[in-house]
């Protein structure tokens, strides 16, 4: 037994090699990962995550967080990453390349624990050959974020000629059939989907995720500073080879001077436990959104006029409560200044919050990504805090009443803490329960050097950085502010499932990239099912998703969206009373069945519990096994995904595996009896429609 002094007490580790114990005993003074006082603003453990665990033995180091583990051996980079109970790496993460005309050969290496805290652990690593040394500092935080700071050094005084350097992440090919990257492009879902048979090549992207429907692995970097790929449009490659799916980051394809420093990271998903009760959250976006909406511009300011254009909030809230809404979301007009945490007069909005609480509804209020010239701090801060492009320009954004033009703000700036302070005060003043965050989780590319964004390339040009860590700090603070008291953070984003920031949200709302009608006609042309599973489902990330449907009737409606989303256990969020009237019966049917306590079996399972014809129809189902003298039950989601052809679906049930002895099948919404005999259910369906079918 070797004992190591830490924080004035003794931490006992078994089977610690003597050299590793010596290194740890020197560095673990105060348990802080650096000599001297602990750095301010370090992470604090937040539920539902569990403390970081560190195990060290003769074979290496294992750092465990909720649901995942990270293994380090005789090398500088992770050798193992386990998520959902399975190893996702096909081999250790590796640096490959060429130095002095020959392939890099690493001959020695190792790792040691530098710091072990409840909220994070730090591992130092090194790797060496005859020409090069690699030093790494790897910090693993409680939500599974792994930050790597890597330095490439010469082995001797004479600097070797480093001619190529690639970071390669080999994944088990059966664990990585789907991809997602940020940023994408509005109007398409091409940044998400199934990995093509021939692989994928990309220019630099700050976030890339690879995985399957139940989990995966993300890689991220705030910028391509120091990268020298041979072709800018091939900076990142996803390559199936030799039974692996290799994520290749082409750091260098040409000569470079040493030392070189790179910062990047990983995050295995799902990032946290799946909330069993999310079906019962029943989120209602009180303002109507979508086609045909006319935004009334009042002659005088009145709060929440989009939610209550008739200025009669109580009847609207009464109806929302009758329809079962449990969380009411108010858009930006809850406050007169965009993304600014105060109202005028305060009594009106406090009255709305109180009215929601009296009706059993929690309240979420809008904050987003903008900074308004109406804000008193504009003159002092705008030049310092706004997102700027390489020319130093800012772009006007959202226009709203009272008349203002709002601009993108960067949360790598001082506005992050000023806004968080304001939100904390406003929460106590008005009594609301959480936040609806519009674009807040998205680390917008920014070149504003006044707050540390952007970098100068070798030719002197200014290039953007994507402030992942700055946005992450903001989100972590907000999550810690609301989550311990049962509050909710709902993040609205489009094309951006960047888990380092999204991890600190309870749910996300995705789909506005199709607001211009791209899903009209045949929705699956622009939103294939594999793209939906990669970006719009949430289970692969550990964060429930809701779908946003901007209606374009009659070609694209709330009902069309349900046909796609419900197959993936995803609800379409109702906006306004009309869509709440549609969603309420679905909520009620799922509550009656008890889906929160049910097993979910999606249509893509290798051994499905239900088969269906014709091919245009898909079936996912919830299963409640027999209990307390009652037979088993199933709730089917049967969707006809043909854009123009009706179908009479023939659903075949595996009665033995389901534990069913069905006596009847009914439409769970209308109560209509459906044909049911010998384990086969007949379900008539119009084009692009779904039906909930109860089988008992």
C-alpha positions as CSV (number, residue, x, y, z in Angstrom):
1,X,0.0,0.0,0.0
2,X,1.3,3.4,-1.0
3,X,-0.2,6.5,0.6
4,X,-0.1,10.0,-1.1
5,X,-0.6,13.2,0.8
6,X,-3.5,15.3,-0.5
7,X,-5.4,18.2,1.1
8,X,-3.9,17.5,4.5
9,X,-5.1,13.9,4.5
10,X,-4.0,10.6,3.1
11,X,-5.4,9.2,-0.1
12,X,-4.8,5.5,-0.5
13,X,-4.1,3.9,-3.9
14,X,-3.3,0.3,-4.4
15,X,-0.7,-1.1,-6.8
16,X,0.8,2.3,-7.7
17,X,4.2,2.0,-9.4
18,X,6.9,3.7,-7.4
19,X,7.8,6.3,-10.1
20,X,4.1,7.2,-10.6
21,X,3.5,7.5,-6.9
22,X,6.6,9.8,-6.6
23,X,5.4,12.1,-9.4
24,X,1.9,12.2,-8.0
25,X,3.1,12.9,-4.4
26,X,4.9,15.9,-5.7
27,X,2.1,17.3,-7.8
28,X,-0.9,16.4,-5.6
29,X,-0.1,19.0,-2.9
30,X,-3.5,20.7,-2.3
31,X,-5.0,18.3,-4.8
32,X,-5.3,21.0,-7.5
33,X,-3.3,20.0,-10.6
34,X,-0.8,22.9,-10.3
35,X,1.5,24.2,-7.7
36,X,0.1,27.0,-5.5
37,X,-3.5,28.1,-4.9
38,X,-6.3,26.4,-6.8
39,X,-7.3,28.2,-9.9
40,X,-10.5,30.3,-9.5
41,X,-13.6,29.4,-11.4
42,X,-12.8,25.7,-11.6
43,X,-15.6,23.3,-12.2
44,X,-17.9,22.2,-9.4
45,X,-19.7,18.9,-9.5
46,X,-23.4,19.2,-10.5
47,X,-26.1,16.5,-10.5
48,X,-27.1,14.2,-12.2
49,X,-23.4,13.5,-12.7
50,X,-21.3,11.5,-10.2
51,X,-17.8,12.2,-8.9
52,X,-14.9,11.5,-11.1
53,X,-13.1,8.3,-10.1
54,X,-9.5,7.5,-10.7
55,X,-8.0,4.0,-10.6
56,X,-4.3,3.4,-11.0
57,X,-2.5,0.0,-11.2
58,X,0.4,-1.6,-13.0
59,X,-1.5,-1.7,-16.3
60,X,-2.2,2.0,-16.4
61,X,-4.8,4.6,-15.4
62,X,-8.6,4.6,-15.7
63,X,-10.5,7.8,-15.2
64,X,-14.2,7.1,-14.8
65,X,-17.2,9.5,-15.1
66,X,-20.9,8.8,-15.2
67,X,-21.4,6.0,-17.7
68,X,-17.9,6.2,-19.3
69,X,-14.3,5.5,-18.7
70,X,-11.0,6.6,-20.2
71,X,-7.9,4.5,-20.1
72,X,-4.3,5.7,-20.3
73,X,-1.3,3.3,-20.6
74,X,2.3,3.7,-21.9
75,X,1.5,6.6,-24.3
76,X,0.4,10.2,-24.2
77,X,-3.1,9.9,-25.6
78,X,-6.1,7.8,-24.5
79,X,-5.8,4.1,-25.2
80,X,-9.4,3.2,-24.3
81,X,-12.8,5.0,-24.2
82,X,-15.8,3.0,-22.9
83,X,-19.4,4.2,-23.3
84,X,-22.7,2.4,-23.0
85,X,-20.8,-0.5,-21.5
86,X,-18.7,-1.0,-24.7
87,X,-15.3,0.0,-25.9
88,X,-15.6,2.5,-28.8
89,X,-12.0,2.7,-29.8
90,X,-10.5,0.2,-32.2
91,X,-7.1,1.1,-30.9
92,X,-5.3,3.8,-29.0
93,X,-5.6,7.4,-30.2
94,X,-2.4,8.0,-32.2
95,X,-0.1,10.6,-33.7
96,X,1.3,9.4,-37.0
97,X,3.5,11.2,-39.5
98,X,6.9,11.7,-41.0
99,X,10.1,13.2,-39.6
100,X,13.5,13.5,-41.4
101,X,12.1,11.5,-44.3
102,X,10.9,8.5,-42.4
103,X,7.8,7.4,-40.5
104,X,7.6,8.6,-36.9
105,X,8.4,5.7,-34.5
106,X,7.4,6.1,-30.9
107,X,9.6,4.0,-28.6
108,X,8.8,5.1,-25.1
109,X,5.9,6.7,-23.3
110,X,3.8,6.9,-20.1
111,X,1.2,8.7,-18.1
112,X,0.7,9.8,-14.5
113,X,-2.1,11.2,-12.5
114,X,-1.5,14.9,-11.8
115,X,-4.8,15.8,-10.0
116,X,-7.9,13.9,-8.8
117,X,-10.9,15.8,-7.7
118,X,-14.6,15.1,-7.6
119,X,-15.2,17.4,-10.5
120,X,-12.2,16.6,-12.7
121,X,-9.0,14.7,-13.0
122,X,-5.8,15.6,-14.8
123,X,-3.4,13.1,-16.4
124,X,0.1,14.1,-17.7
125,X,1.5,12.0,-20.6
126,X,4.6,11.8,-22.7
127,X,5.7,9.9,-25.7
128,X,9.2,9.8,-27.3
129,X,11.1,8.6,-30.3
130,X,14.6,9.3,-31.5
131,X,13.6,12.6,-33.0
132,X,10.5,13.9,-31.2
133,X,8.9,14.1,-27.8
134,X,5.2,14.6,-27.1
135,X,3.9,16.1,-23.8
136,X,0.2,16.2,-23.0
137,X,-2.0,17.5,-20.2
138,X,-5.3,15.8,-20.4
139,X,-8.2,17.1,-18.1
140,X,-11.3,14.9,-17.8
141,X,-14.3,16.7,-16.3
142,X,-17.3,15.2,-14.6
143,X,-19.6,15.3,-17.7
144,X,-17.0,13.4,-19.7
145,X,-15.4,16.3,-21.5
146,X,-11.7,15.5,-22.2
147,X,-9.5,18.4,-23.0
148,X,-6.0,17.7,-24.4
149,X,-3.2,20.2,-24.5
150,X,-0.5,18.7,-26.7
151,X,3.1,19.9,-27.3
152,X,5.4,18.5,-30.0
153,X,9.1,19.0,-29.1
154,X,12.5,18.1,-30.6
155,X,14.3,15.3,-28.8
156,X,17.7,16.9,-29.3
157,X,19.0,20.5,-29.6
158,X,19.1,20.0,-33.4
159,X,15.5,20.5,-34.6
160,X,14.4,17.6,-36.8
161,X,12.4,18.1,-40.0
162,X,8.8,17.4,-39.2
163,X,7.1,16.8,-42.5
164,X,3.7,15.4,-41.6
165,X,1.7,15.0,-38.5
166,X,-1.8,13.5,-38.3
167,X,-4.0,12.8,-35.2
168,X,-6.0,9.6,-35.8
169,X,-8.9,8.3,-33.7
170,X,-9.6,4.7,-34.7
171,X,-13.2,3.7,-33.9
172,X,-14.8,0.3,-34.0
173,X,-16.7,0.4,-37.3
174,X,-19.8,-1.2,-35.8
175,X,-20.0,1.6,-33.2
176,X,-19.7,4.5,-35.6
177,X,-22.2,4.4,-38.5
178,X,-23.6,7.9,-38.0
179,X,-22.0,11.3,-38.1
180,X,-22.8,14.9,-37.2
181,X,-20.6,18.0,-37.4
182,X,-20.9,21.7,-36.7
183,X,-21.4,24.2,-38.3
184,X,-23.8,22.8,-41.0
185,X,-25.8,24.8,-43.5
186,X,-29.4,26.0,-43.2
187,X,-31.9,24.3,-45.5
188,X,-30.3,20.9,-45.4
189,X,-29.3,18.1,-43.0
190,X,-26.1,17.3,-44.9
191,X,-24.1,17.8,-41.7
192,X,-25.8,14.7,-40.2
193,X,-26.5,11.2,-41.4
194,X,-25.0,7.8,-42.2
195,X,-21.3,7.7,-42.9
196,X,-20.9,7.1,-46.6
197,X,-19.3,3.8,-47.7
198,X,-16.4,5.7,-49.1
199,X,-16.0,7.9,-46.1
200,X,-16.2,11.7,-45.8
201,X,-13.8,14.6,-46.2
202,X,-14.3,18.0,-44.7
203,X,-12.7,21.4,-44.2
204,X,-11.9,22.3,-40.7
205,X,-14.9,21.9,-38.4
206,X,-14.8,22.6,-34.7
207,X,-17.0,19.7,-33.8
208,X,-17.4,16.2,-35.2
209,X,-19.4,13.4,-33.7
210,X,-19.3,9.7,-34.8
211,X,-21.4,7.0,-33.3
212,X,-24.7,5.0,-33.4
213,X,-28.2,5.6,-32.1
214,X,-27.3,4.8,-28.5
215,X,-23.9,6.6,-28.2
216,X,-20.7,7.7,-29.8
217,X,-17.6,9.9,-29.5
218,X,-17.2,13.6,-30.3
219,X,-13.9,15.4,-31.2
220,X,-13.7,19.1,-31.0
221,X,-11.2,22.0,-31.3
222,X,-11.8,25.8,-31.0
223,X,-9.7,26.5,-34.1
224,X,-7.3,25.2,-36.7
225,X,-4.5,27.3,-35.4
226,X,-1.2,25.7,-36.3
227,X,-2.8,23.3,-38.8
228,X,-1.2,23.0,-42.3
229,X,-3.3,20.5,-44.3
230,X,-2.2,20.0,-47.9
231,X,-5.8,20.8,-49.1
232,X,-8.0,23.0,-46.9
233,X,-11.1,21.1,-47.9
234,X,-9.5,17.9,-46.6
235,X,-8.4,19.0,-43.2
236,X,-10.7,16.3,-41.7
237,X,-11.2,12.8,-43.1
238,X,-13.5,10.0,-41.9
239,X,-12.1,6.8,-43.5
240,X,-13.3,3.2,-43.3
241,X,-10.1,1.1,-43.4
242,X,-8.9,-2.3,-42.1
243,X,-12.0,-2.9,-40.1
244,X,-11.8,0.6,-38.4
245,X,-13.5,3.9,-39.0
246,X,-10.6,6.4,-38.7
247,X,-11.2,10.0,-37.8
248,X,-8.1,11.7,-39.2
249,X,-7.2,15.3,-38.3
250,X,-4.5,16.5,-40.7
251,X,-2.6,18.8,-38.5
252,X,0.4,19.0,-40.8
253,X,1.1,18.0,-44.4
254,X,4.2,20.2,-44.7
255,X,7.3,21.3,-42.7
256,X,6.8,23.1,-39.4
257,X,9.0,24.6,-36.8
258,X,9.0,23.1,-33.3
259,X,7.7,23.3,-30.7
260,X,4.1,23.1,-31.7
261,X,1.1,23.3,-29.4
262,X,-2.4,22.0,-30.1
263,X,-5.6,22.0,-28.0
264,X,-8.5,19.7,-28.8
265,X,-10.8,17.4,-27.0
266,X,-13.1,14.4,-26.9
267,X,-16.4,13.6,-25.3
268,X,-18.1,10.2,-25.3
269,X,-21.8,10.1,-25.4
270,X,-24.4,9.8,-23.9
271,X,-23.2,12.6,-21.7
272,X,-25.6,12.0,-18.8
273,X,-28.5,9.7,-17.7
274,X,-31.6,9.7,-19.8
275,X,-34.4,11.3,-17.9
276,X,-37.2,8.7,-17.5
277,X,-39.9,11.3,-17.0
278,X,-39.2,13.6,-20.0
279,X,-42.4,12.5,-21.6
280,X,-44.2,14.2,-18.8
281,X,-42.5,17.6,-19.2
282,X,-45.1,18.8,-21.6
283,X,-43.4,21.9,-22.8
284,X,-45.6,24.5,-24.5
285,X,-44.2,27.4,-26.4
286,X,-46.9,29.9,-25.6
287,X,-46.3,32.2,-28.7
288,X,-47.4,30.9,-32.0
289,X,-44.6,30.3,-34.5
290,X,-44.8,29.3,-38.1
291,X,-46.3,30.2,-41.5
292,X,-49.1,32.6,-41.6
293,X,-48.2,34.2,-38.4
294,X,-48.7,38.0,-38.2
295,X,-46.8,39.6,-35.4
296,X,-48.9,42.4,-34.0
297,X,-46.9,45.6,-33.3
298,X,-48.7,47.3,-30.5
299,X,-49.0,51.0,-30.4
300,X,-47.7,51.0,-26.9
301,X,-45.4,48.4,-25.3
302,X,-47.1,45.5,-23.6
303,X,-45.4,42.3,-22.4
304,X,-45.7,39.0,-24.2
305,X,-47.8,40.4,-27.0
306,X,-46.9,37.4,-29.2
307,X,-48.3,35.0,-26.6
308,X,-51.4,37.1,-25.8
309,X,-52.1,39.4,-28.8
310,X,-55.6,40.0,-27.5
311,X,-54.1,41.1,-24.2
312,X,-56.1,38.5,-22.3
313,X,-53.5,36.2,-20.8
314,X,-55.6,34.4,-18.2
315,X,-58.0,32.6,-20.7
316,X,-55.1,31.5,-22.8
317,X,-53.3,30.1,-19.7
318,X,-56.5,28.5,-18.5
319,X,-56.8,26.6,-21.8
320,X,-53.1,25.7,-21.8
321,X,-53.5,24.2,-18.4
322,X,-56.7,22.3,-19.4
323,X,-54.8,20.8,-22.3
324,X,-52.1,19.5,-20.0
325,X,-49.2,21.9,-20.5
326,X,-46.8,21.7,-17.6
327,X,-44.0,24.1,-18.8
328,X,-44.8,27.4,-20.4
329,X,-42.1,29.1,-22.6
330,X,-42.2,32.8,-23.3
331,X,-40.3,34.2,-26.2
332,X,-38.1,37.3,-26.4
333,X,-40.9,39.8,-25.8
334,X,-41.1,38.9,-22.2
335,X,-38.6,41.8,-21.8
336,X,-38.5,45.0,-23.9
337,X,-34.7,44.8,-24.6
338,X,-33.5,41.7,-26.5
339,X,-31.6,39.2,-24.4
340,X,-31.7,41.5,-21.4
341,X,-33.0,40.2,-18.0
342,X,-35.4,42.8,-17.0
343,X,-39.0,43.8,-17.8
344,X,-40.9,47.1,-17.7
345,X,-43.1,47.3,-15.8
346,X,-42.1,44.4,-13.7
347,X,-45.5,43.8,-12.1
348,X,-47.0,42.7,-15.4
349,X,-44.6,39.8,-16.0
350,X,-44.4,38.8,-12.4
351,X,-48.2,38.5,-12.6
352,X,-47.9,36.2,-15.7
353,X,-45.4,34.0,-13.9
354,X,-47.6,33.8,-10.8
355,X,-50.6,32.9,-13.0
356,X,-48.7,30.1,-14.6
357,X,-47.6,28.7,-11.2
358,X,-51.2,28.9,-10.0
359,X,-52.2,26.6,-12.9
360,X,-49.4,24.1,-12.2
361,X,-47.0,25.3,-15.0
362,X,-43.4,26.1,-14.7
363,X,-42.1,29.1,-16.6
364,X,-39.1,29.4,-19.0
365,X,-38.0,32.7,-20.4
366,X,-36.1,33.6,-23.5
367,X,-32.4,34.4,-23.6
368,X,-30.3,34.1,-26.7
369,X,-27.3,35.1,-28.6
370,X,-27.9,38.9,-29.1
371,X,-26.8,42.2,-27.7
372,X,-29.1,45.1,-28.2
373,X,-28.3,48.8,-28.7
374,X,-31.1,49.5,-26.2
375,X,-29.0,47.9,-23.5
376,X,-27.5,50.5,-21.2
377,X,-24.1,48.8,-21.6
378,X,-24.0,49.1,-25.4
379,X,-21.8,52.2,-25.6
380,X,-19.3,50.8,-23.1
381,X,-19.1,47.2,-24.3
382,X,-20.3,46.7,-27.9
383,X,-16.9,46.9,-29.6
384,X,-15.5,44.5,-27.0
385,X,-18.2,41.8,-26.8
386,X,-19.8,41.5,-30.3
387,X,-19.0,38.7,-32.8
388,X,-16.9,40.1,-35.6
389,X,-15.7,38.7,-38.9
390,X,-12.1,38.8,-40.2
391,X,-12.7,42.4,-41.5
392,X,-13.8,43.6,-38.1
393,X,-17.4,43.9,-39.2
394,X,-20.6,43.1,-37.3
395,X,-23.7,42.0,-39.0
396,X,-27.2,43.3,-38.0
397,X,-29.4,40.6,-36.8
398,X,-32.9,40.3,-35.4
399,X,-35.4,43.2,-35.7
400,X,-38.1,43.5,-33.1
401,X,-40.4,45.9,-31.3
402,X,-39.8,48.3,-29.6
403,X,-37.7,49.1,-32.6
404,X,-34.2,47.7,-32.3
405,X,-31.6,45.8,-34.4
406,X,-29.8,43.2,-32.4
407,X,-26.3,41.8,-33.0
408,X,-24.6,38.5,-32.2
409,X,-22.7,38.6,-28.9
410,X,-19.8,36.3,-28.1
411,X,-19.9,34.5,-24.8
412,X,-16.1,34.4,-24.7
413,X,-16.4,38.0,-23.6
414,X,-17.2,39.8,-20.4
415,X,-20.9,39.8,-21.4
416,X,-21.0,36.1,-20.4
417,X,-20.6,36.9,-16.7
418,X,-22.6,40.1,-16.8
419,X,-25.6,38.4,-18.4
420,X,-25.3,35.4,-16.0
421,X,-25.3,37.8,-13.0
422,X,-28.4,39.6,-14.4
423,X,-30.2,36.3,-15.0
424,X,-29.6,35.2,-11.4
425,X,-31.1,38.5,-10.1
426,X,-34.0,38.3,-12.5
427,X,-34.8,34.7,-11.5
428,X,-35.1,35.8,-7.9
429,X,-37.1,38.9,-8.8
430,X,-39.7,37.3,-11.1
431,X,-39.7,33.7,-9.8
432,X,-39.4,32.0,-13.2
433,X,-38.2,28.4,-13.3
434,X,-35.8,28.1,-16.2
435,X,-34.5,29.3,-19.5
436,X,-35.3,28.9,-23.1
437,X,-32.0,29.6,-24.8
438,X,-32.1,30.6,-28.5
439,X,-28.8,29.8,-30.1
440,X,-26.9,30.2,-26.8
441,X,-25.2,26.9,-27.0
442,X,-23.7,27.6,-30.4
443,X,-20.1,28.7,-30.4
444,X,-20.3,31.1,-33.3
445,X,-17.1,31.6,-35.2
446,X,-15.6,34.9,-34.0
447,X,-12.6,37.1,-34.9
448,X,-12.9,39.7,-32.2
449,X,-9.4,40.0,-30.8
450,X,-10.5,42.4,-28.1
451,X,-11.9,39.5,-26.1
452,X,-9.5,36.8,-27.2
453,X,-11.2,35.3,-30.2
454,X,-9.6,35.0,-33.6
455,X,-6.0,34.1,-34.4
456,X,-3.3,35.3,-36.8
457,X,-2.2,32.8,-39.4
458,X,1.4,32.6,-40.6
459,X,0.5,35.0,-43.5
460,X,-0.9,37.5,-41.0
461,X,-4.6,37.0,-41.9
462,X,-7.1,36.9,-39.2
463,X,-9.1,33.7,-38.9
464,X,-12.0,32.7,-36.6
465,X,-12.0,30.7,-33.5
466,X,-15.1,28.9,-32.1
467,X,-15.3,29.7,-28.4
468,X,-16.4,26.3,-27.2
469,X,-14.9,26.7,-23.7
470,X,-16.3,30.2,-23.2
471,X,-19.8,29.1,-24.1
472,X,-19.4,26.0,-22.1
473,X,-18.5,28.0,-19.0
474,X,-21.7,30.1,-19.5
475,X,-23.9,27.0,-19.9
476,X,-22.3,25.3,-16.9
477,X,-23.1,28.3,-14.7
478,X,-26.7,28.6,-15.9
479,X,-27.2,24.8,-15.4
480,X,-25.8,25.0,-11.9
481,X,-28.1,28.0,-11.2
482,X,-31.4,26.3,-12.2
483,X,-30.9,22.5,-12.1
484,X,-30.5,22.0,-8.3
485,X,-33.9,23.6,-7.7
486,X,-35.7,21.5,-10.3
487,X,-35.5,24.2,-13.0
488,X,-35.3,23.4,-16.7
489,X,-32.9,24.6,-19.4
490,X,-34.2,24.1,-22.9
491,X,-31.7,24.9,-25.7
492,X,-32.9,25.9,-29.1
493,X,-30.3,25.4,-31.8
494,X,-30.0,24.5,-35.4
495,X,-27.3,22.2,-37.0
496,X,-25.4,22.3,-33.7
497,X,-25.3,19.3,-31.3
498,X,-22.0,20.3,-29.8
499,X,-22.0,18.3,-26.6
500,X,-19.3,20.4,-24.7
501,X,-22.0,23.1,-24.5
502,X,-25.2,21.2,-25.0
503,X,-24.4,18.9,-22.1
504,X,-25.6,21.6,-19.7
505,X,-29.1,21.7,-21.1
506,X,-32.0,19.5,-20.0
507,X,-33.4,19.2,-23.6
508,X,-32.9,20.8,-27.0
509,X,-35.2,22.0,-29.8
510,X,-34.0,21.5,-33.3
511,X,-35.3,22.0,-36.8
512,X,-35.4,25.7,-37.6
513,X,-32.9,25.2,-40.4
514,X,-36.0,24.0,-42.4
515,X,-38.0,27.1,-41.8
516,X,-38.1,28.1,-45.4
517,X,-40.1,25.1,-46.5
518,X,-37.4,22.6,-47.4
519,X,-39.5,19.8,-45.9
520,X,-42.5,20.5,-48.1
521,X,-43.5,17.8,-50.5
522,X,-41.2,14.8,-49.7
523,X,-39.7,15.6,-46.3
524,X,-37.3,12.6,-46.4
525,X,-35.4,14.1,-49.4
526,X,-34.0,16.9,-47.2
527,X,-34.2,15.1,-43.9
528,X,-33.4,11.4,-44.3
529,X,-34.1,9.1,-41.4
530,X,-30.4,8.5,-40.7
531,X,-29.9,12.2,-40.4
532,X,-32.8,12.4,-37.9
533,X,-31.2,9.7,-35.8
534,X,-27.9,11.4,-35.8
535,X,-29.0,15.0,-34.9
536,X,-32.7,15.2,-34.0
537,X,-33.3,12.3,-31.6
538,X,-31.1,13.0,-28.6
539,X,-30.7,9.5,-27.2
540,X,-27.3,9.2,-28.8
541,X,-26.3,12.3,-26.9
542,X,-28.1,11.7,-23.6
543,X,-30.3,14.8,-24.0
544,X,-34.0,14.6,-25.1
545,X,-34.9,16.5,-28.3
546,X,-38.1,18.1,-29.5
547,X,-38.7,18.9,-33.1
548,X,-39.5,22.4,-34.4
549,X,-42.0,22.4,-37.3
550,X,-42.4,25.6,-39.3
551,X,-45.6,24.7,-41.1
552,X,-46.1,25.2,-44.8
553,X,-49.6,23.8,-45.3
554,X,-50.7,21.8,-47.0
555,X,-47.3,20.4,-48.0
556,X,-45.7,20.4,-44.5
557,X,-47.8,20.5,-41.3
558,X,-47.6,19.6,-37.6
559,X,-49.1,16.2,-38.5
560,X,-46.4,15.6,-41.2
561,X,-43.7,16.3,-38.6
562,X,-45.3,13.9,-36.1
563,X,-45.1,11.1,-38.6
564,X,-41.3,11.4,-38.6
565,X,-40.5,12.5,-35.1
566,X,-42.7,10.1,-33.1
567,X,-40.9,7.1,-34.7
568,X,-37.8,8.4,-32.8
569,X,-39.6,9.0,-29.5
570,X,-39.4,12.7,-30.2
571,X,-42.4,15.1,-29.7
572,X,-43.1,18.1,-31.9
573,X,-43.2,21.1,-29.5
574,X,-46.5,22.8,-29.7
575,X,-46.4,26.6,-30.4
576,X,-49.5,28.4,-29.6
577,X,-52.9,27.0,-28.7
578,X,-53.7,25.4,-32.1
579,X,-50.8,23.0,-32.1
580,X,-51.3,22.4,-28.4
581,X,-54.8,21.2,-29.2
582,X,-53.1,18.6,-31.5
583,X,-50.4,17.6,-29.1
584,X,-52.5,17.3,-25.9
585,X,-54.3,14.0,-26.9
586,X,-50.9,12.5,-27.8
587,X,-49.5,13.5,-24.4
588,X,-52.5,12.0,-22.7
589,X,-52.4,8.7,-24.6
590,X,-48.7,8.3,-23.7
591,X,-49.4,9.1,-20.1
592,X,-52.3,6.5,-19.9
593,X,-50.0,3.9,-21.3
594,X,-47.2,4.8,-19.0
595,X,-44.4,5.2,-21.6
596,X,-42.1,6.6,-18.8
597,X,-42.0,3.1,-17.3
598,X,-42.0,1.3,-20.7
599,X,-39.3,-0.3,-22.8
600,X,-38.8,1.5,-26.1
601,X,-38.1,-0.6,-29.3
602,X,-37.3,1.6,-32.3
603,X,-37.8,0.6,-36.0
604,X,-34.1,0.1,-36.7
605,X,-33.5,-2.7,-34.1
606,X,-31.6,-5.6,-35.5
607,X,-34.3,-8.1,-34.2
608,X,-37.5,-6.0,-34.3
609,X,-40.4,-6.9,-32.2
610,X,-42.7,-5.7,-35.0
611,X,-42.5,-6.0,-38.7
612,X,-44.6,-4.1,-41.2
613,X,-45.6,-3.9,-44.9
614,X,-45.5,-2.0,-47.2
615,X,-41.9,-0.6,-47.2
616,X,-43.1,3.0,-46.8
617,X,-44.4,2.2,-43.3
618,X,-42.2,2.1,-40.2
619,X,-43.1,0.9,-36.7
620,X,-41.6,1.8,-33.3
621,X,-43.2,0.6,-30.1
622,X,-43.4,0.9,-26.3
623,X,-43.8,-2.3,-24.3
624,X,-45.2,-2.8,-20.8
625,X,-44.6,-6.4,-19.7
626,X,-47.3,-8.4,-17.9
627,X,-47.5,-7.5,-14.1
628,X,-49.8,-8.1,-11.2
629,X,-52.2,-10.4,-13.1
630,X,-52.4,-8.0,-16.1
631,X,-51.3,-9.1,-19.5
632,X,-48.6,-7.3,-21.4
633,X,-49.4,-4.2,-23.4
634,X,-47.8,-2.4,-26.4
635,X,-48.2,1.1,-27.8
636,X,-47.3,1.3,-31.4
637,X,-46.2,4.3,-33.4
638,X,-47.1,3.4,-37.0
639,X,-46.0,5.9,-39.7
640,X,-46.6,6.0,-43.4
641,X,-43.6,8.0,-44.7
642,X,-44.8,8.0,-48.3
643,X,-45.2,11.6,-49.5
644,X,-48.2,10.9,-51.7
645,X,-49.5,7.4,-51.3
646,X,-51.9,6.1,-48.7
647,X,-51.1,2.7,-47.2
648,X,-52.9,-0.1,-45.3
649,X,-50.2,-1.2,-43.0
650,X,-50.0,-4.9,-42.0
651,X,-48.1,-4.9,-38.7
652,X,-46.8,-8.3,-37.5
653,X,-46.1,-8.6,-33.8
654,X,-43.6,-11.1,-32.2
655,X,-46.1,-12.1,-29.5
656,X,-43.8,-14.4,-27.6
657,X,-41.1,-11.9,-27.2
658,X,-43.5,-9.1,-26.5
659,X,-45.4,-11.2,-23.9
660,X,-48.7,-10.3,-25.6
661,X,-52.0,-12.2,-25.9
662,X,-53.8,-9.4,-27.7
663,X,-57.5,-9.2,-27.5
664,X,-57.9,-5.9,-29.3
665,X,-56.1,-3.1,-31.1
666,X,-57.4,0.4,-31.1
667,X,-56.3,3.9,-32.2
668,X,-55.1,5.3,-29.0
669,X,-56.3,8.8,-29.9
670,X,-59.7,8.2,-31.5
671,X,-60.6,4.9,-29.9
672,X,-61.3,3.4,-33.3
673,X,-61.1,-0.4,-33.3
674,X,-58.5,-1.8,-35.7
675,X,-58.3,-5.3,-37.2
676,X,-56.3,-7.6,-35.0
677,X,-55.9,-11.4,-35.5
678,X,-53.1,-13.9,-35.0
679,X,-50.6,-11.2,-34.0
680,X,-51.3,-9.0,-37.0
681,X,-52.8,-5.5,-36.8
682,X,-54.2,-3.7,-39.8
683,X,-53.7,0.1,-39.8
684,X,-54.9,2.4,-42.6
685,X,-52.8,5.5,-43.0
686,X,-52.9,8.6,-45.2
687,X,-49.6,9.8,-46.7
688,X,-47.1,11.2,-44.2
689,X,-49.2,10.4,-41.2
690,X,-48.7,8.4,-38.0
691,X,-51.2,6.6,-35.7
692,X,-50.7,5.6,-32.1
693,X,-52.1,2.0,-31.8
694,X,-52.8,0.4,-28.4
695,X,-52.6,-3.4,-28.3
696,X,-53.7,-5.2,-25.2
